[in-house]
Amino acid sequence: MREYTAASLFVLEWGSEGAPVALYWDGLGGCGLHANEIAPLLLGEHGLRVIAPDPPGHGRSPSLAPDGYLPSRLAKLAASLLSELGVDRAAFVGASWGAQVGCSFTARFPERTIALVLIDGGYFQPPEAGTLAACIEEARLEAEEESFESWDAYFAYERESLRRWTPALQEAHRAAMREEGGRVIPILEVDGLGAIKYGNRREPAPDTYPAIAAAGVPVLLVTHRVNAAVERFSSALPEARVDIIEDGIHDLVSFAPAEVAELIGDFVAAQPPP
């Protein structure tokens, strides 16, 4: 694994130049280290080069102004990252919120997208945008719920939520948090979380579906359930493949890394070479 900074983002990378690239964009509050269990599998079993940035305001990447968190702006940032690394095309692998960024990337840069993989995200229709101030206040209430009295309390919560625990999981989830005022809280600050919520509502993922369908980019959705939102997604993108991980949870990357890596690797390998 290599660590470096490119396009103003802190980046983790597994694999070698020349291999097909999977650009992994983590979910809200997470960072590139969340790929630390799937990336070695994608490298070792499928020959992929995995590039996993800390999104802006997450992990070790600096924050942006509020408009910088629009999915379209983040898609341009992802494209700039690939360009700086000399990568023409990549499979975009987005987890949760990262899936929404992936939809925007694919709609705007289909010629640079080998495939789009959505890990339990990219199919939600958000509420009305409202105001940035309202979204920040909503984020403030959520941040209070995600505050813990100690690292042990935080790890116990994550262990119960994920239903499994490993040193790699502890490393990845610790990288998303920090200590402040005697408590363990998210690295992502309230203003950034509110700006992301506001951006997601201004540019909903379903608005990108017509462009994705017109471009013919292969799409895989990995989820743990079928509901009305997934059915609407399938209707809008009938060529998309939907795989269900039974008895799963929202954070499938942590819950079932081997199964998720196999689905991603097989799907990307089935596409024509870049």
NORWO-V36938 format. One record per pair of residues at least 12 apart in sequence whose ideal C-beta (glycine too) atoms are under 10 Angstrom apart, sorted by the first residue. I is the first residue (numbers start at 0). J is the second residue. If there is no record, write none. Layout:
BEGIN
I;J
I;J
END
This chain:
BEGIN
0;12
0;13
0;14
0;31
0;32
0;34
0;35
0;38
0;39
0;42
0;49
0;51
1;13
1;14
1;50
2;31
2;32
2;59
3;84
4;52
4;53
4;59
4;60
4;61
5;50
5;52
5;79
5;80
5;81
5;82
5;83
5;84
6;52
6;60
6;75
6;76
6;77
6;78
6;79
6;80
6;81
6;82
6;83
6;84
7;52
7;55
7;60
7;61
7;63
7;76
7;79
7;80
7;83
8;31
8;50
8;51
8;52
8;53
8;54
8;55
8;57
8;58
8;59
8;60
8;61
8;76
8;77
8;79
8;80
8;83
9;30
9;31
9;32
9;51
9;52
9;53
9;54
9;57
9;58
9;59
9;60
9;61
10;22
10;31
10;50
10;51
10;52
10;53
10;59
10;60
10;80
10;83
10;84
11;23
11;30
11;31
11;32
11;33
11;34
11;35
11;38
11;49
11;50
11;51
11;52
11;53
11;58
11;59
11;174
12;31
12;34
12;38
12;42
12;48
12;49
12;50
12;51
12;52
12;84
13;34
13;35
13;37
13;38
13;39
13;40
13;41
13;42
13;43
13;47
13;48
13;49
13;50
13;51
14;38
14;39
14;41
14;42
14;43
14;45
14;46
14;47
14;48
14;49
14;50
15;42
15;46
15;48
16;48
16;84
16;85
16;86
17;48
18;41
18;42
18;45
18;46
18;47
18;48
18;49
19;41
19;45
19;46
19;47
19;48
19;86
19;88
19;89
19;90
19;113
19;114
19;264
19;267
19;268
19;270
19;272
19;273
20;47
20;48
20;49
20;50
20;81
20;84
20;86
20;87
20;88
20;89
20;90
20;91
20;113
20;267
20;273
21;34
21;37
21;38
21;41
21;42
21;45
21;47
21;48
21;49
21;50
21;51
21;89
21;90
21;91
21;92
21;113
21;114
21;116
21;260
21;263
21;264
21;267
22;48
22;49
22;50
22;51
22;52
22;77
22;78
22;80
22;81
22;84
22;86
22;88
22;89
22;90
22;91
22;92
22;93
22;97
22;100
22;101
22;104
22;111
22;112
22;113
22;116
23;37
23;38
23;41
23;49
23;50
23;51
23;52
23;89
23;90
23;91
23;92
23;93
23;94
23;97
23;101
23;116
23;118
23;252
23;263
24;50
24;51
24;52
24;53
24;54
24;73
24;74
24;77
24;80
24;91
24;92
24;93
24;94
24;95
24;96
24;97
24;98
24;99
24;100
24;101
24;104
24;118
24;120
25;51
25;52
25;53
25;54
25;57
25;58
25;92
25;93
25;94
25;95
25;96
25;97
25;100
25;118
25;171
25;175
25;252
26;54
26;57
26;93
26;94
26;95
26;96
26;97
26;98
26;99
26;100
26;118
26;119
26;120
26;175
26;249
26;250
26;252
27;54
27;57
27;94
27;95
27;96
27;97
27;99
27;120
27;141
27;175
27;185
27;187
27;191
27;192
27;195
27;196
27;199
28;54
28;56
28;57
28;58
28;95
28;96
28;141
28;142
28;145
28;172
28;175
28;176
28;185
28;186
28;187
28;191
28;192
28;195
29;53
29;54
29;57
29;58
29;94
29;95
29;96
29;97
29;171
29;172
29;174
29;175
29;185
29;186
29;187
29;250
29;252
29;253
30;51
30;52
30;53
30;54
30;57
30;58
30;59
30;60
30;171
30;172
30;174
30;175
30;186
30;187
31;49
31;50
31;51
31;52
31;53
31;54
31;57
31;58
31;59
31;60
31;171
31;174
32;51
32;53
32;58
32;59
32;167
32;170
32;171
32;172
32;173
32;174
32;175
33;51
33;53
33;57
33;58
33;94
33;97
33;167
33;168
33;170
33;171
33;172
33;174
33;175
33;250
33;252
33;253
33;256
34;49
34;50
34;51
34;92
34;94
34;171
34;252
34;256
34;260
35;49
35;51
35;165
35;166
35;167
35;168
35;170
35;171
35;174
35;252
35;256
36;165
36;167
36;168
36;170
36;171
36;252
36;253
36;255
36;256
36;257
36;259
36;260
37;49
37;51
37;92
37;94
37;118
37;251
37;252
37;253
37;255
37;256
37;257
37;258
37;259
37;260
37;261
37;263
37;264
38;50
38;51
38;256
38;260
39;167
39;256
39;260
40;256
40;257
40;258
40;259
40;260
40;261
40;263
40;264
41;90
41;92
41;259
41;260
41;261
41;263
41;264
41;267
42;260
42;264
43;260
43;264
44;257
44;260
44;261
44;264
44;265
44;268
45;260
45;261
45;263
45;264
45;265
45;266
45;267
45;268
46;264
46;267
46;268
47;89
47;90
47;92
47;260
47;263
47;264
47;267
47;268
48;84
48;86
48;89
49;89
49;90
49;92
49;260
49;263
50;77
50;80
50;81
50;84
50;86
50;89
50;92
51;92
51;97
52;76
52;77
52;80
53;174
53;175
53;186
54;68
54;73
54;76
54;77
54;96
54;97
54;100
54;187
54;191
54;195
55;67
55;68
55;72
55;73
55;76
55;187
55;191
55;194
55;195
56;68
56;185
56;186
56;187
56;188
56;190
56;191
56;192
56;194
56;195
57;96
57;174
57;175
57;185
57;186
57;187
57;191
57;195
58;174
58;175
58;186
58;187
59;174
59;186
60;76
60;186
62;186
62;187
62;188
62;190
62;191
62;194
63;76
63;191
63;194
63;195
63;198
64;190
64;194
65;131
65;134
65;135
65;190
65;191
65;193
65;194
65;195
65;197
65;198
66;131
66;194
66;197
66;198
66;201
67;191
67;194
67;195
67;198
68;96
68;100
68;190
68;191
68;192
68;193
68;194
68;195
68;196
68;197
68;198
68;199
68;201
69;100
69;103
69;194
69;195
69;197
69;198
69;199
69;201
69;202
70;96
70;99
70;100
70;101
70;102
70;103
70;104
70;106
70;107
70;195
70;198
70;199
70;201
70;202
70;203
70;204
70;206
70;207
71;100
71;103
71;104
71;106
71;107
71;198
71;201
71;202
71;207
72;100
72;103
72;198
72;202
73;96
73;97
73;99
73;100
73;101
73;103
73;104
73;195
73;198
73;202
74;91
74;99
74;100
74;101
74;102
74;103
74;104
74;105
74;106
74;107
74;108
74;202
74;207
75;103
75;104
75;107
75;108
76;100
76;104
77;89
77;91
77;93
77;97
77;100
77;101
77;103
77;104
77;107
77;108
77;111
78;104
78;107
78;108
78;111
78;112
81;104
81;108
81;111
82;111
86;111
86;273
87;110
87;111
87;113
87;273
88;108
88;110
88;111
88;112
88;113
88;114
88;270
88;272
88;273
89;104
89;108
89;111
89;112
89;113
89;114
89;267
89;273
90;112
90;113
90;114
90;115
90;116
90;216
90;217
90;219
90;263
90;264
90;266
90;267
90;268
90;270
90;273
91;103
91;104
91;105
91;108
91;111
91;112
91;113
91;114
91;115
91;116
91;117
91;216
92;114
92;115
92;116
92;117
92;118
92;219
92;221
92;252
92;259
92;263
92;266
92;267
93;105
93;115
93;116
93;117
93;118
93;119
93;120
93;121
93;204
94;116
94;117
94;118
94;119
94;120
94;121
94;221
94;249
94;250
94;251
94;252
94;253
94;259
95;117
95;118
95;119
95;120
95;121
95;123
95;249
95;250
95;251
95;252
96;120
96;121
96;123
96;195
96;196
96;198
96;199
96;204
97;116
97;117
97;118
97;120
97;121
97;252
98;115
98;116
98;117
98;118
98;119
98;120
98;121
98;122
98;123
98;204
98;220
98;221
98;222
99;117
99;120
99;121
99;122
99;123
99;125
99;195
99;198
99;199
99;202
99;203
99;204
99;205
99;207
100;120
100;121
100;195
100;198
100;199
100;204
101;115
101;116
101;117
101;118
101;120
101;121
101;204
101;207
101;211
101;218
102;115
102;117
102;120
102;121
102;122
102;202
102;203
102;204
102;205
102;206
102;207
102;208
102;210
102;211
102;218
102;236
103;121
103;198
103;199
103;202
103;204
103;206
103;207
103;210
103;211
104;207
105;117
105;121
105;207
105;208
105;210
105;211
105;214
105;216
105;217
105;218
106;202
106;204
106;206
106;207
106;208
106;209
106;210
106;211
106;212
106;213
106;214
106;216
107;207
107;210
107;214
108;214
108;216
109;210
109;211
109;213
109;214
109;215
109;216
110;214
110;216
111;216
111;273
112;211
112;214
112;216
112;217
112;218
112;270
112;273
113;216
113;217
113;266
113;267
113;270
113;271
113;272
113;273
114;216
114;217
114;218
114;219
114;240
114;263
114;266
114;267
114;268
114;269
114;270
115;207
115;211
115;214
115;216
115;217
115;218
115;219
115;220
115;236
115;239
115;266
116;217
116;218
116;219
116;220
116;221
116;240
116;259
116;262
116;263
116;266
116;267
117;204
117;218
117;219
117;220
117;221
117;222
117;232
117;236
117;239
117;241
118;219
118;220
118;221
118;222
118;223
118;244
118;249
118;250
118;251
118;252
118;259
118;262
118;263
119;220
119;221
119;222
119;223
119;224
119;229
119;244
119;247
119;248
119;249
119;250
119;251
119;252
119;254
119;259
120;204
120;220
120;221
120;222
120;249
120;251
121;204
121;205
121;207
121;208
121;211
121;218
121;220
121;222
121;228
121;232
121;236
121;239
122;204
122;205
122;208
122;220
122;222
122;226
122;227
122;228
122;229
122;230
122;231
122;232
122;233
122;235
122;236
122;239
122;241
123;199
123;203
123;204
123;205
123;228
123;229
123;231
123;232
124;200
124;203
124;204
124;205
124;206
124;227
124;228
124;231
124;232
125;196
125;197
125;198
125;199
125;200
125;201
125;202
125;203
125;204
125;205
126;196
126;199
126;200
126;203
127;200
127;201
128;196
128;197
128;198
128;199
128;200
128;201
128;202
128;203
129;196
129;197
129;200
129;201
130;193
130;197
131;190
131;193
131;194
131;196
131;197
131;198
131;201
132;193
132;197
133;193
133;196
133;197
134;190
134;192
134;193
134;194
134;195
134;196
134;197
134;198
134;199
134;200
134;201
135;189
135;190
135;191
135;192
135;193
135;194
135;196
135;197
136;189
136;193
137;189
137;192
137;193
137;196
137;197
138;187
138;188
138;189
138;190
138;191
138;192
138;193
138;194
138;195
138;196
138;197
139;189
139;190
139;192
139;193
140;189
141;185
141;189
141;192
141;193
141;196
142;184
142;185
142;187
142;188
142;189
142;192
142;193
143;184
143;189
145;175
145;176
145;183
145;184
145;185
145;187
145;192
146;176
146;179
146;180
146;182
146;183
146;184
146;185
147;176
147;182
147;183
147;184
148;181
148;182
148;183
149;178
149;181
149;182
149;183
150;169
150;173
150;176
150;178
150;183
151;183
152;182
152;183
153;169
153;172
153;173
153;175
153;176
153;182
153;183
153;184
154;168
154;169
154;172
154;173
154;176
154;183
156;172
157;169
157;171
157;172
157;173
157;175
157;176
157;250
157;253
158;172
160;172
160;248
160;249
160;250
160;253
160;254
161;248
161;250
161;252
161;253
161;254
161;255
162;246
162;247
162;248
162;253
162;254
162;255
163;253
163;254
163;255
163;256
164;253
165;253
165;256
167;253
167;256
168;250
168;252
168;253
168;254
168;256
171;252
171;253
172;250
172;253
174;186
175;187
204;232
205;228
205;231
205;232
205;235
205;236
207;235
207;236
208;231
208;232
208;234
208;235
208;236
208;239
209;235
209;236
211;235
211;236
211;238
211;239
212;235
212;236
212;237
212;238
212;239
215;238
216;236
216;238
216;239
216;270
217;238
217;239
217;240
217;266
217;267
217;269
217;270
217;271
218;232
218;236
218;238
218;239
218;240
218;241
218;266
219;239
219;240
219;241
219;242
219;262
219;263
219;265
219;266
219;267
219;269
220;232
220;233
220;236
220;239
220;240
220;241
220;242
220;243
221;240
221;241
221;242
221;243
221;244
221;247
221;251
221;252
221;255
221;258
221;259
221;262
221;263
221;266
222;241
222;242
222;243
222;244
222;247
222;249
222;251
223;243
223;244
223;245
223;246
223;247
223;248
223;249
223;250
223;251
223;254
223;255
224;243
224;244
224;245
224;246
224;247
224;248
224;249
225;241
225;243
229;241
229;243
240;262
240;266
240;269
242;258
242;259
242;262
242;265
242;266
244;258
244;259
244;262
247;259
END
